[in-house]
Amino acid sequence: MMSKTAIKALTKAQDIITAVGVSLNLVGYLASDWRKNWRNADQMACLLIDSVANAFQCENSETLDANLYDNMTQAVTGYIESNLDTWNQAEFSGFNRTIACELMRLAEMVEKNAIFEAHAAALIMNHEIDALAQKLADRRCYWMNAIAVHNTQQEVIAQYKRDAFNGGPRVANHIIKVIVNARRIAKTLTGYLEVEPKPVSAYTGADIPF
């Protein structure tokens, strides 16, 4: 018989990680073949929650690829199954873990991971905004009229959208924010061909570098 306490705790853990996009059936592990090593379902639940917390503590978008994970769901699964293969109840119970403490730690690790990912996403977004803004500014060429400039800038934006989707997962809000802010910032920048160069006759002898 499954422990109601264990089921309730694992359901709570599922809710915590689902909020950040990781969907796993943690309760299902209580009915898996690994259960034979755990007479106490509460202790097994502690190990499961501890494993999930460890995954969020140690893995993030910058480490997943190097550790051969496609996403955090894979990473969490890897940590869980590795620990289930490594520990049994007799060994793990010596750590004196409690469900309440493990849930608190999980919430803390998920929050810290989310803060890291938000910061990393902001750096990516800022880089994309700066790059796109300069490209838009560079399309303001002195020999083009306003319509021609607008059309070439639209081509740059269309290319950014294609690259953004092809380069990895991007939510629509990310792309929209980059484009809106890049358009605004581009107005404050000077394109490298925006200003018509002076004719040679405008330079004095000292200005001519040859």
Buried (B, 14 or more C-beta within 10 A) or exposed (E): EBBEEBBEBBEBBBEBBEEEEBEBEBBEBBEEEBBEBBEEBBBBBBBBBBBBBBBBBEBBBEEBEEEEBEBBBBBBBBBBBEBBEEBBBEEBBEEEBEBEEBBEBBBEBBEEBBEBBEEEBEEBBEEBBBEBBBBBBBBBBEEBEEEEBEEBBEEBBEEBBEEBEEEEEBEEEBBEBBBEBBBEBBEEBEBEBBEEEEEEEEEEEEEEEE
